[in-house]
Amino acid sequence: MITQVQPGSPADNAGLTRGDVIQEVDRHQVSSVADVQRELGSVPQGKDALVLVWSNGGSSFRVLHAAEPGQQSGD
């Protein structure tokens, strides 16, 4: 479950909000914060990540765009 999203971050830009639950990262099922961090860490630098998110009673895919140089990438 997402507990915090930094304004202007890739997560914020993808529309992720507090209380959303990440279910998959790049079509790999995740069940813990460690799983999400591992999968996001395996995305090649400069590439976007596809995440499946449960929010407001339904699931949808969102794209986390690669952070610009100097921009924080984690949430």
PDB file of N, CA, C, O and CB in Angstrom:
ATOM      1  N   MET A   1       0.843  -1.174   0.000  1.00  0.00           N
ATOM      2  CA  MET A   1       0.000   0.000   0.000  1.00  0.00           C
ATOM      3  C   MET A   1       0.888   1.237   0.000  1.00  0.00           C
ATOM      4  O   MET A   1       1.881   1.307   0.724  1.00  0.00           O
ATOM      5  CB  MET A   1      -0.959  -0.002   1.215  1.00  0.00           C
ATOM      6  N   ILE A   2       0.526   2.181  -0.799  1.00  0.00           N
ATOM      7  CA  ILE A   2       1.274   3.434  -0.881  1.00  0.00           C
ATOM      8  C   ILE A   2       0.908   4.291   0.319  1.00  0.00           C
ATOM      9  O   ILE A   2      -0.268   4.521   0.600  1.00  0.00           O
ATOM     10  CB  ILE A   2       0.981   4.188  -2.217  1.00  0.00           C
ATOM     11  N   THR A   3       1.932   4.760   1.023  1.00  0.00           N
ATOM     12  CA  THR A   3       1.691   5.579   2.206  1.00  0.00           C
ATOM     13  C   THR A   3       2.020   7.045   1.973  1.00  0.00           C
ATOM     14  O   THR A   3       1.555   7.911   2.715  1.00  0.00           O
ATOM     15  CB  THR A   3       2.497   5.057   3.366  1.00  0.00           C
ATOM     16  N   GLN A   4       2.821   7.332   0.948  1.00  0.00           N
ATOM     17  CA  GLN A   4       3.210   8.711   0.682  1.00  0.00           C
ATOM     18  C   GLN A   4       3.647   8.837  -0.772  1.00  0.00           C
ATOM     19  O   GLN A   4       4.283   7.938  -1.322  1.00  0.00           O
ATOM     20  CB  GLN A   4       4.344   9.164   1.640  1.00  0.00           C
ATOM     21  N   VAL A   5       3.297   9.961  -1.386  1.00  0.00           N
ATOM     22  CA  VAL A   5       3.732  10.253  -2.751  1.00  0.00           C
ATOM     23  C   VAL A   5       4.297  11.665  -2.761  1.00  0.00           C
ATOM     24  O   VAL A   5       3.621  12.612  -2.358  1.00  0.00           O
ATOM     25  CB  VAL A   5       2.552  10.103  -3.783  1.00  0.00           C
ATOM     26  N   GLN A   6       5.525  11.807  -3.216  1.00  0.00           N
ATOM     27  CA  GLN A   6       6.147  13.124  -3.279  1.00  0.00           C
ATOM     28  C   GLN A   6       5.596  13.895  -4.470  1.00  0.00           C
ATOM     29  O   GLN A   6       5.545  13.363  -5.578  1.00  0.00           O
ATOM     30  CB  GLN A   6       7.685  13.004  -3.373  1.00  0.00           C
ATOM     31  N   PRO A   7       5.181  15.148  -4.256  1.00  0.00           N
ATOM     32  CA  PRO A   7       4.706  15.973  -5.364  1.00  0.00           C
ATOM     33  C   PRO A   7       5.774  16.087  -6.459  1.00  0.00           C
ATOM     34  O   PRO A   7       6.948  16.316  -6.171  1.00  0.00           O
ATOM     35  CB  PRO A   7       4.312  17.372  -4.858  1.00  0.00           C
ATOM     36  N   GLY A   8       5.354  15.926  -7.702  1.00  0.00           N
ATOM     37  CA  GLY A   8       6.257  16.047  -8.842  1.00  0.00           C
ATOM     38  C   GLY A   8       7.070  14.802  -9.148  1.00  0.00           C
ATOM     39  O   GLY A   8       7.833  14.790 -10.114  1.00  0.00           O
ATOM     40  N   SER A   9       6.925  13.757  -8.347  1.00  0.00           N
ATOM     41  CA  SER A   9       7.674  12.516  -8.574  1.00  0.00           C
ATOM     42  C   SER A   9       7.025  11.725  -9.707  1.00  0.00           C
ATOM     43  O   SER A   9       5.893  12.022 -10.089  1.00  0.00           O
ATOM     44  CB  SER A   9       7.737  11.658  -7.276  1.00  0.00           C
ATOM     45  N   PRO A  10       7.724  10.717 -10.253  1.00  0.00           N
ATOM     46  CA  PRO A  10       7.108   9.863 -11.271  1.00  0.00           C
ATOM     47  C   PRO A  10       5.805   9.218 -10.773  1.00  0.00           C
ATOM     48  O   PRO A  10       4.859   9.067 -11.545  1.00  0.00           O
ATOM     49  CB  PRO A  10       8.094   8.774 -11.702  1.00  0.00           C
ATOM     50  N   ALA A  11       5.752   8.838  -9.492  1.00  0.00           N
ATOM     51  CA  ALA A  11       4.522   8.247  -8.936  1.00  0.00           C
ATOM     52  C   ALA A  11       3.382   9.256  -8.946  1.00  0.00           C
ATOM     53  O   ALA A  11       2.254   8.918  -9.303  1.00  0.00           O
ATOM     54  CB  ALA A  11       4.764   7.742  -7.499  1.00  0.00           C
ATOM     55  N   ASP A  12       3.672  10.491  -8.558  1.00  0.00           N
ATOM     56  CA  ASP A  12       2.666  11.558  -8.571  1.00  0.00           C
ATOM     57  C   ASP A  12       2.190  11.808  -9.993  1.00  0.00           C
ATOM     58  O   ASP A  12       0.992  11.933 -10.243  1.00  0.00           O
ATOM     59  CB  ASP A  12       3.235  12.858  -7.958  1.00  0.00           C
ATOM     60  N   ASN A  13       3.131  11.880 -10.917  1.00  0.00           N
ATOM     61  CA  ASN A  13       2.782  12.120 -12.324  1.00  0.00           C
ATOM     62  C   ASN A  13       1.946  10.988 -12.917  1.00  0.00           C
ATOM     63  O   ASN A  13       1.182  11.214 -13.856  1.00  0.00           O
ATOM     64  CB  ASN A  13       4.046  12.302 -13.149  1.00  0.00           C
ATOM     65  N   ALA A  14       2.084   9.764 -12.377  1.00  0.00           N
ATOM     66  CA  ALA A  14       1.301   8.619 -12.855  1.00  0.00           C
ATOM     67  C   ALA A  14      -0.074   8.572 -12.200  1.00  0.00           C
ATOM     68  O   ALA A  14      -0.899   7.726 -12.546  1.00  0.00           O
ATOM     69  CB  ALA A  14       2.050   7.311 -12.584  1.00  0.00           C
ATOM     70  N   GLY A  15      -0.325   9.479 -11.254  1.00  0.00           N
ATOM     71  CA  GLY A  15      -1.629   9.511 -10.601  1.00  0.00           C
ATOM     72  C   GLY A  15      -1.753   8.593  -9.400  1.00  0.00           C
ATOM     73  O   GLY A  15      -2.861   8.343  -8.926  1.00  0.00           O
ATOM     74  N   LEU A  16      -0.630   8.087  -8.898  1.00  0.00           N
ATOM     75  CA  LEU A  16      -0.677   7.237  -7.710  1.00  0.00           C
ATOM     76  C   LEU A  16      -0.943   8.107  -6.491  1.00  0.00           C
ATOM     77  O   LEU A  16      -0.430   9.221  -6.390  1.00  0.00           O
ATOM     78  CB  LEU A  16       0.646   6.435  -7.538  1.00  0.00           C
ATOM     79  N   THR A  17      -1.747   7.593  -5.568  1.00  0.00           N
ATOM     80  CA  THR A  17      -2.082   8.341  -4.372  1.00  0.00           C
ATOM     81  C   THR A  17      -1.993   7.447  -3.144  1.00  0.00           C
ATOM     82  O   THR A  17      -1.963   6.221  -3.243  1.00  0.00           O
ATOM     83  CB  THR A  17      -3.478   8.947  -4.491  1.00  0.00           C
ATOM     84  N   ARG A  18      -1.952   8.090  -1.995  1.00  0.00           N
ATOM     85  CA  ARG A  18      -1.917   7.367  -0.721  1.00  0.00           C
ATOM     86  C   ARG A  18      -3.104   6.420  -0.642  1.00  0.00           C
ATOM     87  O   ARG A  18      -4.234   6.807  -0.941  1.00  0.00           O
ATOM     88  CB  ARG A  18      -1.925   8.352   0.480  1.00  0.00           C
ATOM     89  N   GLY A  19      -2.848   5.178  -0.241  1.00  0.00           N
ATOM     90  CA  GLY A  19      -3.894   4.168  -0.128  1.00  0.00           C
ATOM     91  C   GLY A  19      -4.001   3.248  -1.327  1.00  0.00           C
ATOM     92  O   GLY A  19      -4.623   2.190  -1.239  1.00  0.00           O
ATOM     93  N   ASP A  20      -3.397   3.636  -2.465  1.00  0.00           N
ATOM     94  CA  ASP A  20      -3.378   2.744  -3.624  1.00  0.00           C
ATOM     95  C   ASP A  20      -2.520   1.522  -3.297  1.00  0.00           C
ATOM     96  O   ASP A  20      -1.614   1.599  -2.468  1.00  0.00           O
ATOM     97  CB  ASP A  20      -2.836   3.482  -4.892  1.00  0.00           C
ATOM     98  N   VAL A  21      -2.805   0.407  -3.944  1.00  0.00           N
ATOM     99  CA  VAL A  21      -2.037  -0.821  -3.729  1.00  0.00           C
ATOM    100  C   VAL A  21      -1.424  -1.255  -5.057  1.00  0.00           C
ATOM    101  O   VAL A  21      -2.141  -1.493  -6.028  1.00  0.00           O
ATOM    102  CB  VAL A  21      -2.936  -1.955  -3.134  1.00  0.00           C
ATOM    103  N   ILE A  22      -0.100  -1.358  -5.095  1.00  0.00           N
ATOM    104  CA  ILE A  22       0.585  -1.823  -6.302  1.00  0.00           C
ATOM    105  C   ILE A  22       0.513  -3.342  -6.324  1.00  0.00           C
ATOM    106  O   ILE A  22       0.952  -4.004  -5.384  1.00  0.00           O
ATOM    107  CB  ILE A  22       2.075  -1.326  -6.350  1.00  0.00           C
ATOM    108  N   GLN A  23      -0.043  -3.894  -7.403  1.00  0.00           N
ATOM    109  CA  GLN A  23      -0.219  -5.337  -7.543  1.00  0.00           C
ATOM    110  C   GLN A  23       0.822  -5.967  -8.462  1.00  0.00           C
ATOM    111  O   GLN A  23       1.221  -7.113  -8.254  1.00  0.00           O
ATOM    112  CB  GLN A  23      -1.602  -5.636  -8.067  1.00  0.00           C
ATOM    113  N   GLU A  24       1.261  -5.233  -9.467  1.00  0.00           N
ATOM    114  CA  GLU A  24       2.250  -5.738 -10.426  1.00  0.00           C
ATOM    115  C   GLU A  24       3.171  -4.608 -10.852  1.00  0.00           C
ATOM    116  O   GLU A  24       2.774  -3.443 -10.887  1.00  0.00           O
ATOM    117  CB  GLU A  24       1.557  -6.366 -11.663  1.00  0.00           C
ATOM    118  N   VAL A  25       4.409  -4.969 -11.176  1.00  0.00           N
ATOM    119  CA  VAL A  25       5.366  -4.050 -11.789  1.00  0.00           C
ATOM    120  C   VAL A  25       5.888  -4.741 -13.037  1.00  0.00           C
ATOM    121  O   VAL A  25       6.480  -5.818 -12.959  1.00  0.00           O
ATOM    122  CB  VAL A  25       6.543  -3.665 -10.798  1.00  0.00           C
ATOM    123  N   ASP A  26       5.668  -4.120 -14.184  1.00  0.00           N
ATOM    124  CA  ASP A  26       6.080  -4.702 -15.475  1.00  0.00           C
ATOM    125  C   ASP A  26       5.639  -6.158 -15.604  1.00  0.00           C
ATOM    126  O   ASP A  26       6.416  -7.030 -15.992  1.00  0.00           O
ATOM    127  CB  ASP A  26       7.603  -4.609 -15.640  1.00  0.00           C
ATOM    128  N   ARG A  27       4.378  -6.394 -15.270  1.00  0.00           N
ATOM    129  CA  ARG A  27       3.727  -7.707 -15.401  1.00  0.00           C
ATOM    130  C   ARG A  27       4.258  -8.771 -14.436  1.00  0.00           C
ATOM    131  O   ARG A  27       3.993  -9.959 -14.621  1.00  0.00           O
ATOM    132  CB  ARG A  27       3.889  -8.204 -16.807  1.00  0.00           C
ATOM    133  N   HIS A  28       5.005  -8.354 -13.409  1.00  0.00           N
ATOM    134  CA  HIS A  28       5.470  -9.269 -12.362  1.00  0.00           C
ATOM    135  C   HIS A  28       4.656  -8.984 -11.106  1.00  0.00           C
ATOM    136  O   HIS A  28       4.646  -7.854 -10.618  1.00  0.00           O
ATOM    137  CB  HIS A  28       7.018  -9.106 -12.091  1.00  0.00           C
ATOM    138  N   GLN A  29       3.974  -9.998 -10.577  1.00  0.00           N
ATOM    139  CA  GLN A  29       3.158  -9.835  -9.388  1.00  0.00           C
ATOM    140  C   GLN A  29       4.041  -9.501  -8.189  1.00  0.00           C
ATOM    141  O   GLN A  29       5.106 -10.092  -8.008  1.00  0.00           O
ATOM    142  CB  GLN A  29       2.334 -11.106  -9.118  1.00  0.00           C
ATOM    143  N   VAL A  30       3.589  -8.541  -7.365  1.00  0.00           N
ATOM    144  CA  VAL A  30       4.314  -8.147  -6.157  1.00  0.00           C
ATOM    145  C   VAL A  30       3.374  -8.238  -4.964  1.00  0.00           C
ATOM    146  O   VAL A  30       2.171  -8.010  -5.087  1.00  0.00           O
ATOM    147  CB  VAL A  30       4.897  -6.709  -6.294  1.00  0.00           C
ATOM    148  N   SER A  31       3.940  -8.577  -3.802  1.00  0.00           N
ATOM    149  CA  SER A  31       3.097  -8.707  -2.616  1.00  0.00           C
ATOM    150  C   SER A  31       3.690  -8.017  -1.398  1.00  0.00           C
ATOM    151  O   SER A  31       3.149  -8.127  -0.297  1.00  0.00           O
ATOM    152  CB  SER A  31       2.867 -10.163  -2.306  1.00  0.00           C
ATOM    153  N   SER A  32       4.803  -7.303  -1.586  1.00  0.00           N
ATOM    154  CA  SER A  32       5.417  -6.598  -0.461  1.00  0.00           C
ATOM    155  C   SER A  32       6.168  -5.372  -0.983  1.00  0.00           C
ATOM    156  O   SER A  32       6.411  -5.228  -2.182  1.00  0.00           O
ATOM    157  CB  SER A  32       6.379  -7.541   0.331  1.00  0.00           C
ATOM    158  N   VAL A  33       6.520  -4.507  -0.055  1.00  0.00           N
ATOM    159  CA  VAL A  33       7.311  -3.334  -0.414  1.00  0.00           C
ATOM    160  C   VAL A  33       8.641  -3.774  -1.024  1.00  0.00           C
ATOM    161  O   VAL A  33       9.110  -3.186  -1.998  1.00  0.00           O
ATOM    162  CB  VAL A  33       7.550  -2.432   0.825  1.00  0.00           C
ATOM    163  N   ALA A  34       9.235  -4.800  -0.452  1.00  0.00           N
ATOM    164  CA  ALA A  34      10.516  -5.300  -0.976  1.00  0.00           C
ATOM    165  C   ALA A  34      10.364  -5.775  -2.420  1.00  0.00           C
ATOM    166  O   ALA A  34      11.243  -5.531  -3.247  1.00  0.00           O
ATOM    167  CB  ALA A  34      11.051  -6.451  -0.095  1.00  0.00           C
ATOM    168  N   ASP A  35       9.248  -6.456  -2.732  1.00  0.00           N
ATOM    169  CA  ASP A  35       9.002  -6.910  -4.105  1.00  0.00           C
ATOM    170  C   ASP A  35       8.922  -5.716  -5.054  1.00  0.00           C
ATOM    171  O   ASP A  35       9.518  -5.728  -6.132  1.00  0.00           O
ATOM    172  CB  ASP A  35       7.698  -7.742  -4.180  1.00  0.00           C
ATOM    173  N   VAL A  36       8.183  -4.688  -4.645  1.00  0.00           N
ATOM    174  CA  VAL A  36       8.018  -3.493  -5.493  1.00  0.00           C
ATOM    175  C   VAL A  36       9.371  -2.835  -5.707  1.00  0.00           C
ATOM    176  O   VAL A  36       9.723  -2.494  -6.836  1.00  0.00           O
ATOM    177  CB  VAL A  36       7.017  -2.482  -4.854  1.00  0.00           C
ATOM    178  N   GLN A  37      10.132  -2.651  -4.635  1.00  0.00           N
ATOM    179  CA  GLN A  37      11.451  -2.016  -4.751  1.00  0.00           C
ATOM    180  C   GLN A  37      12.374  -2.823  -5.655  1.00  0.00           C
ATOM    181  O   GLN A  37      13.097  -2.253  -6.473  1.00  0.00           O
ATOM    182  CB  GLN A  37      12.090  -1.852  -3.367  1.00  0.00           C
ATOM    183  N   ARG A  38      12.355  -4.145  -5.513  1.00  0.00           N
ATOM    184  CA  ARG A  38      13.209  -5.010  -6.345  1.00  0.00           C
ATOM    185  C   ARG A  38      12.824  -4.874  -7.816  1.00  0.00           C
ATOM    186  O   ARG A  38      13.690  -4.698  -8.674  1.00  0.00           O
ATOM    187  CB  ARG A  38      13.095  -6.493  -5.895  1.00  0.00           C
ATOM    188  N   GLU A  39      11.529  -4.956  -8.105  1.00  0.00           N
ATOM    189  CA  GLU A  39      11.083  -4.881  -9.502  1.00  0.00           C
ATOM    190  C   GLU A  39      11.346  -3.511 -10.112  1.00  0.00           C
ATOM    191  O   GLU A  39      11.787  -3.420 -11.258  1.00  0.00           O
ATOM    192  CB  GLU A  39       9.599  -5.206  -9.599  1.00  0.00           C
ATOM    193  N   LEU A  40      11.082  -2.446  -9.362  1.00  0.00           N
ATOM    194  CA  LEU A  40      11.363  -1.109  -9.889  1.00  0.00           C
ATOM    195  C   LEU A  40      12.862  -0.908 -10.067  1.00  0.00           C
ATOM    196  O   LEU A  40      13.298  -0.231 -10.998  1.00  0.00           O
ATOM    197  CB  LEU A  40      10.789  -0.026  -8.958  1.00  0.00           C
ATOM    198  N   GLY A  41      13.651  -1.500  -9.170  1.00  0.00           N
ATOM    199  CA  GLY A  41      15.105  -1.406  -9.283  1.00  0.00           C
ATOM    200  C   GLY A  41      15.658  -2.148 -10.482  1.00  0.00           C
ATOM    201  O   GLY A  41      16.765  -1.858 -10.936  1.00  0.00           O
ATOM    202  N   SER A  42      14.893  -3.113 -11.007  1.00  0.00           N
ATOM    203  CA  SER A  42      15.371  -3.879 -12.161  1.00  0.00           C
ATOM    204  C   SER A  42      14.984  -3.235 -13.493  1.00  0.00           C
ATOM    205  O   SER A  42      15.387  -3.720 -14.550  1.00  0.00           O
ATOM    206  CB  SER A  42      14.824  -5.292 -12.102  1.00  0.00           C
ATOM    207  N   VAL A  43      14.211  -2.156 -13.454  1.00  0.00           N
ATOM    208  CA  VAL A  43      13.844  -1.451 -14.682  1.00  0.00           C
ATOM    209  C   VAL A  43      15.081  -0.685 -15.164  1.00  0.00           C
ATOM    210  O   VAL A  43      15.670   0.076 -14.397  1.00  0.00           O
ATOM    211  CB  VAL A  43      12.616  -0.477 -14.447  1.00  0.00           C
ATOM    212  N   PRO A  44      15.476  -0.876 -16.411  1.00  0.00           N
ATOM    213  CA  PRO A  44      16.663  -0.173 -16.913  1.00  0.00           C
ATOM    214  C   PRO A  44      16.519   1.342 -16.767  1.00  0.00           C
ATOM    215  O   PRO A  44      15.443   1.899 -16.984  1.00  0.00           O
ATOM    216  CB  PRO A  44      16.912  -0.534 -18.384  1.00  0.00           C
ATOM    217  N   GLN A  45      17.611   1.991 -16.398  1.00  0.00           N
ATOM    218  CA  GLN A  45      17.606   3.439 -16.209  1.00  0.00           C
ATOM    219  C   GLN A  45      17.134   4.130 -17.488  1.00  0.00           C
ATOM    220  O   GLN A  45      17.581   3.800 -18.587  1.00  0.00           O
ATOM    221  CB  GLN A  45      19.013   3.943 -15.807  1.00  0.00           C
ATOM    222  N   GLY A  46      16.238   5.078 -17.332  1.00  0.00           N
ATOM    223  CA  GLY A  46      15.703   5.820 -18.468  1.00  0.00           C
ATOM    224  C   GLY A  46      14.480   5.175 -19.107  1.00  0.00           C
ATOM    225  O   GLY A  46      13.883   5.752 -20.015  1.00  0.00           O
ATOM    226  N   LYS A  47      14.094   3.970 -18.639  1.00  0.00           N
ATOM    227  CA  LYS A  47      12.930   3.267 -19.179  1.00  0.00           C
ATOM    228  C   LYS A  47      11.732   3.461 -18.253  1.00  0.00           C
ATOM    229  O   LYS A  47      11.889   3.643 -17.046  1.00  0.00           O
ATOM    230  CB  LYS A  47      13.235   1.757 -19.363  1.00  0.00           C
ATOM    231  N   ASP A  48      10.539   3.421 -18.831  1.00  0.00           N
ATOM    232  CA  ASP A  48       9.309   3.533 -18.062  1.00  0.00           C
ATOM    233  C   ASP A  48       8.937   2.190 -17.456  1.00  0.00           C
ATOM    234  O   ASP A  48       9.358   1.141 -17.943  1.00  0.00           O
ATOM    235  CB  ASP A  48       8.171   4.055 -18.941  1.00  0.00           C
ATOM    236  N   ALA A  49       8.134   2.229 -16.374  1.00  0.00           N
ATOM    237  CA  ALA A  49       7.654   1.007 -15.730  1.00  0.00           C
ATOM    238  C   ALA A  49       6.133   0.992 -15.782  1.00  0.00           C
ATOM    239  O   ALA A  49       5.485   2.010 -15.540  1.00  0.00           O
ATOM    240  CB  ALA A  49       8.162   0.906 -14.258  1.00  0.00           C
ATOM    241  N   LEU A  50       5.571  -0.163 -16.096  1.00  0.00           N
ATOM    242  CA  LEU A  50       4.120  -0.361 -16.105  1.00  0.00           C
ATOM    243  C   LEU A  50       3.726  -0.975 -14.774  1.00  0.00           C
ATOM    244  O   LEU A  50       4.249  -2.021 -14.389  1.00  0.00           O
ATOM    245  CB  LEU A  50       3.666  -1.268 -17.304  1.00  0.00           C
ATOM    246  N   VAL A  51       2.796  -0.323 -14.064  1.00  0.00           N
ATOM    247  CA  VAL A  51       2.359  -0.850 -12.771  1.00  0.00           C
ATOM    248  C   VAL A  51       0.850  -1.061 -12.794  1.00  0.00           C
ATOM    249  O   VAL A  51       0.101  -0.251 -13.341  1.00  0.00           O
ATOM    250  CB  VAL A  51       2.760   0.108 -11.614  1.00  0.00           C
ATOM    251  N   LEU A  52       0.421  -2.165 -12.189  1.00  0.00           N
ATOM    252  CA  LEU A  52      -1.000  -2.443 -11.999  1.00  0.00           C
ATOM    253  C   LEU A  52      -1.332  -2.012 -10.585  1.00  0.00           C
ATOM    254  O   LEU A  52      -0.717  -2.467  -9.621  1.00  0.00           O
ATOM    255  CB  LEU A  52      -1.349  -3.969 -12.245  1.00  0.00           C
ATOM    256  N   VAL A  53      -2.317  -1.125 -10.471  1.00  0.00           N
ATOM    257  CA  VAL A  53      -2.642  -0.514  -9.192  1.00  0.00           C
ATOM    258  C   VAL A  53      -4.113  -0.727  -8.869  1.00  0.00           C
ATOM    259  O   VAL A  53      -4.983  -0.532  -9.718  1.00  0.00           O
ATOM    260  CB  VAL A  53      -2.306   0.984  -9.204  1.00  0.00           C
ATOM    261  N   TRP A  54      -4.383  -1.134  -7.618  1.00  0.00           N
ATOM    262  CA  TRP A  54      -5.755  -1.207  -7.127  1.00  0.00           C
ATOM    263  C   TRP A  54      -6.033   0.112  -6.439  1.00  0.00           C
ATOM    264  O   TRP A  54      -5.298   0.525  -5.541  1.00  0.00           O
ATOM    265  CB  TRP A  54      -5.977  -2.433  -6.154  1.00  0.00           C
ATOM    266  N   SER A  55      -7.114   0.780  -6.872  1.00  0.00           N
ATOM    267  CA  SER A  55      -7.475   2.070  -6.314  1.00  0.00           C
ATOM    268  C   SER A  55      -8.976   2.260  -6.440  1.00  0.00           C
ATOM    269  O   SER A  55      -9.552   2.005  -7.498  1.00  0.00           O
ATOM    270  CB  SER A  55      -6.713   3.214  -7.016  1.00  0.00           C
ATOM    271  N   ASN A  56      -9.602   2.704  -5.375  1.00  0.00           N
ATOM    272  CA  ASN A  56     -11.043   3.004  -5.391  1.00  0.00           C
ATOM    273  C   ASN A  56     -11.885   1.826  -5.873  1.00  0.00           C
ATOM    274  O   ASN A  56     -12.844   2.018  -6.620  1.00  0.00           O
ATOM    275  CB  ASN A  56     -11.311   4.208  -6.277  1.00  0.00           C
ATOM    276  N   GLY A  57     -11.540   0.622  -5.457  1.00  0.00           N
ATOM    277  CA  GLY A  57     -12.348  -0.548  -5.761  1.00  0.00           C
ATOM    278  C   GLY A  57     -12.108  -1.182  -7.109  1.00  0.00           C
ATOM    279  O   GLY A  57     -12.841  -2.093  -7.495  1.00  0.00           O
ATOM    280  N   GLY A  58     -11.092  -0.727  -7.849  1.00  0.00           N
ATOM    281  CA  GLY A  58     -10.805  -1.322  -9.146  1.00  0.00           C
ATOM    282  C   GLY A  58      -9.326  -1.246  -9.468  1.00  0.00           C
ATOM    283  O   GLY A  58      -8.581  -0.481  -8.855  1.00  0.00           O
ATOM    284  N   SER A  59      -8.908  -2.050 -10.438  1.00  0.00           N
ATOM    285  CA  SER A  59      -7.503  -2.075 -10.834  1.00  0.00           C
ATOM    286  C   SER A  59      -7.325  -1.398 -12.182  1.00  0.00           C
ATOM    287  O   SER A  59      -8.187  -1.491 -13.057  1.00  0.00           O
ATOM    288  CB  SER A  59      -6.977  -3.519 -10.887  1.00  0.00           C
ATOM    289  N   SER A  60      -6.199  -0.717 -12.339  1.00  0.00           N
ATOM    290  CA  SER A  60      -5.868  -0.085 -13.610  1.00  0.00           C
ATOM    291  C   SER A  60      -4.353  -0.054 -13.763  1.00  0.00           C
ATOM    292  O   SER A  60      -3.616  -0.074 -12.777  1.00  0.00           O
ATOM    293  CB  SER A  60      -6.465   1.349 -13.697  1.00  0.00           C
ATOM    294  N   PHE A  61      -3.902  -0.004 -15.009  1.00  0.00           N
ATOM    295  CA  PHE A  61      -2.478   0.101 -15.293  1.00  0.00           C
ATOM    296  C   PHE A  61      -2.091   1.572 -15.332  1.00  0.00           C
ATOM    297  O   PHE A  61      -2.832   2.412 -15.842  1.00  0.00           O
ATOM    298  CB  PHE A  61      -2.118  -0.602 -16.630  1.00  0.00           C
ATOM    299  N   ARG A  62      -0.930   1.865 -14.792  1.00  0.00           N
ATOM    300  CA  ARG A  62      -0.364   3.215 -14.820  1.00  0.00           C
ATOM    301  C   ARG A  62       1.073   3.100 -15.310  1.00  0.00           C
ATOM    302  O   ARG A  62       1.710   2.057 -15.157  1.00  0.00           O
ATOM    303  CB  ARG A  62      -0.432   3.907 -13.401  1.00  0.00           C
ATOM    304  N   VAL A  63       1.570   4.162 -15.890  1.00  0.00           N
ATOM    305  CA  VAL A  63       2.954   4.188 -16.361  1.00  0.00           C
ATOM    306  C   VAL A  63       3.754   5.132 -15.478  1.00  0.00           C
ATOM    307  O   VAL A  63       3.415   6.305 -15.323  1.00  0.00           O
ATOM    308  CB  VAL A  63       3.037   4.623 -17.857  1.00  0.00           C
ATOM    309  N   LEU A  64       4.824   4.591 -14.903  1.00  0.00           N
ATOM    310  CA  LEU A  64       5.774   5.418 -14.164  1.00  0.00           C
ATOM    311  C   LEU A  64       6.858   5.810 -15.159  1.00  0.00           C
ATOM    312  O   LEU A  64       7.664   4.976 -15.571  1.00  0.00           O
ATOM    313  CB  LEU A  64       6.376   4.658 -12.902  1.00  0.00           C
ATOM    314  N   HIS A  65       6.873   7.077 -15.540  1.00  0.00           N
ATOM    315  CA  HIS A  65       7.873   7.548 -16.492  1.00  0.00           C
ATOM    316  C   HIS A  65       9.213   7.702 -15.785  1.00  0.00           C
ATOM    317  O   HIS A  65       9.277   8.089 -14.619  1.00  0.00           O
ATOM    318  CB  HIS A  65       7.437   8.886 -17.137  1.00  0.00           C
ATOM    319  N   ALA A  66      10.251   7.400 -16.493  1.00  0.00           N
ATOM    320  CA  ALA A  66      11.605   7.516 -15.948  1.00  0.00           C
ATOM    321  C   ALA A  66      11.831   8.935 -15.455  1.00  0.00           C
ATOM    322  O   ALA A  66      11.405   9.903 -16.085  1.00  0.00           O
ATOM    323  CB  ALA A  66      12.670   7.132 -17.010  1.00  0.00           C
ATOM    324  N   ALA A  67      12.506   9.043 -14.322  1.00  0.00           N
ATOM    325  CA  ALA A  67      12.806  10.353 -13.754  1.00  0.00           C
ATOM    326  C   ALA A  67      13.799  11.097 -14.642  1.00  0.00           C
ATOM    327  O   ALA A  67      14.697  10.503 -15.237  1.00  0.00           O
ATOM    328  CB  ALA A  67      13.363  10.211 -12.322  1.00  0.00           C
ATOM    329  N   GLU A  68      13.612  12.398 -14.712  1.00  0.00           N
ATOM    330  CA  GLU A  68      14.583  13.242 -15.411  1.00  0.00           C
ATOM    331  C   GLU A  68      15.840  13.303 -14.566  1.00  0.00           C
ATOM    332  O   GLU A  68      15.772  13.126 -13.349  1.00  0.00           O
ATOM    333  CB  GLU A  68      14.015  14.678 -15.683  1.00  0.00           C
ATOM    334  N   PRO A  69      16.983  13.550 -15.183  1.00  0.00           N
ATOM    335  CA  PRO A  69      18.222  13.674 -14.392  1.00  0.00           C
ATOM    336  C   PRO A  69      18.037  14.719 -13.302  1.00  0.00           C
ATOM    337  O   PRO A  69      17.548  15.821 -13.553  1.00  0.00           O
ATOM    338  CB  PRO A  69      19.429  14.051 -15.300  1.00  0.00           C
ATOM    339  N   GLY A  70      18.439  14.353 -12.082  1.00  0.00           N
ATOM    340  CA  GLY A  70      18.309  15.262 -10.956  1.00  0.00           C
ATOM    341  C   GLY A  70      16.974  15.179 -10.241  1.00  0.00           C
ATOM    342  O   GLY A  70      16.807  15.789  -9.185  1.00  0.00           O
ATOM    343  N   GLN A  71      16.010  14.432 -10.794  1.00  0.00           N
ATOM    344  CA  GLN A  71      14.698  14.276 -10.175  1.00  0.00           C
ATOM    345  C   GLN A  71      14.681  12.992  -9.358  1.00  0.00           C
ATOM    346  O   GLN A  71      15.266  11.989  -9.767  1.00  0.00           O
ATOM    347  CB  GLN A  71      13.572  14.262 -11.244  1.00  0.00           C
ATOM    348  N   GLN A  72      14.012  13.015  -8.199  1.00  0.00           N
ATOM    349  CA  GLN A  72      13.926  11.826  -7.390  1.00  0.00           C
ATOM    350  C   GLN A  72      13.036  10.811  -8.088  1.00  0.00           C
ATOM    351  O   GLN A  72      12.067  11.180  -8.751  1.00  0.00           O
ATOM    352  CB  GLN A  72      13.395  12.154  -5.988  1.00  0.00           C
ATOM    353  N   SER A  73      13.370   9.514  -7.938  1.00  0.00           N
ATOM    354  CA  SER A  73      12.605   8.482  -8.623  1.00  0.00           C
ATOM    355  C   SER A  73      11.803   7.590  -7.696  1.00  0.00           C
ATOM    356  O   SER A  73      10.944   6.850  -8.175  1.00  0.00           O
ATOM    357  CB  SER A  73      13.517   7.645  -9.429  1.00  0.00           C
ATOM    358  N   GLY A  74      12.039   7.622  -6.398  1.00  0.00           N
ATOM    359  CA  GLY A  74      11.370   6.688  -5.504  1.00  0.00           C
ATOM    360  C   GLY A  74      10.211   7.269  -4.756  1.00  0.00           C
ATOM    361  O   GLY A  74      10.204   8.453  -4.419  1.00  0.00           O
ATOM    362  N   ASP A  75       9.215   6.431  -4.489  1.00  0.00           N
ATOM    363  CA  ASP A  75       8.058   6.750  -3.643  1.00  0.00           C
ATOM    364  C   ASP A  75       7.559   5.490  -3.027  1.00  0.00           C
ATOM    365  O   ASP A  75       6.587   5.514  -2.272  1.00  0.00           O
ATOM    366  CB  ASP A  75       6.935   7.443  -4.437  1.00  0.00           C
TER     367      ASP A  75
END
